[in-house]
């Protein structure tokens, strides 16, 4: 399974520090505190009835941020096919201008072809002094598909794609060059393609606009068959310009370059929550708030 999140949040996760200190459960208020109160609104990244890969955490966003997680943690219930899930909540603030998030992960990956239900009877419960949870979001139910786990080996310049443990395809890759190494670690598919600015529709052929502003390395490209795997901007994508290096050496700016036909196949194969594990990249371990 994937590694447990560290106890210490990232450097920009100041709000997460407060939330871990949940205090004595016996003294926590279970009803609205006296005096003026603010309502904490809760939204879910997962949609009712949607399907995800085995690596997809439950992601909830909170505005404003709770300052005490005790009542939330006591009330929230997660089941897999009707049985209690053996997991835990981890609170983080990935970006300063974004709402704080609570991620729920099981100890290992979700069971393939299972149904996940989150029950949130938290309306009116205390979220800290002067804060109560909204009652608008009470439950979310979604499904998990086949177990799709890909492993990218930087030394071999290969991606091995497995479905339910069986190898279905091996793809040649080119990873990040010495000055822009690809992060190592366990990542998941976060996004496929990109909506055009000002609209909700995706660009043609799963394309993403990629811009580079480093000195001596300026580019502005529309790159097809792009699958995002980190918040900081790592993608698995087609790289027609790099065919001479794919499968031989790492020369990219950190992304995983594929030949066009392979990239198109991987794009169509991938769904949100599919796992992509990186080893032998020469890069540092990805931040826990990077995806």
Beta strands, then each sheet from edge to edge (+ up, - down):
strand 1: 38-44
strand 2: 51-52
strand 3: 58-63
strand 4: 77-80
strand 5: 83-84
strand 6: 87-92
strand 7: 100-106
strand 8: 115-119
strand 9: 126-128
strand 10: 131-133
strand 11: 139-144
strand 12: 148-153
strand 13: 158-163
strand 14: 166-172
strand 15: 185-188
strand 16: 191-192
strand 17: 208-214
strand 18: 217-223
strand 19: 227-228
strand 20: 235-238
strand 21: 256-258
strand 22: 275-279
sheet 1: 6+ 7- 3+ 1- 10- 9+
sheet 2: 2+ 11+ 8- 4+ 5-
sheet 3: 14+ 13- 12+ 22+ 15-
sheet 4: 16+ 19- 20+ 21+
sheet 5: 17+ 18-
end
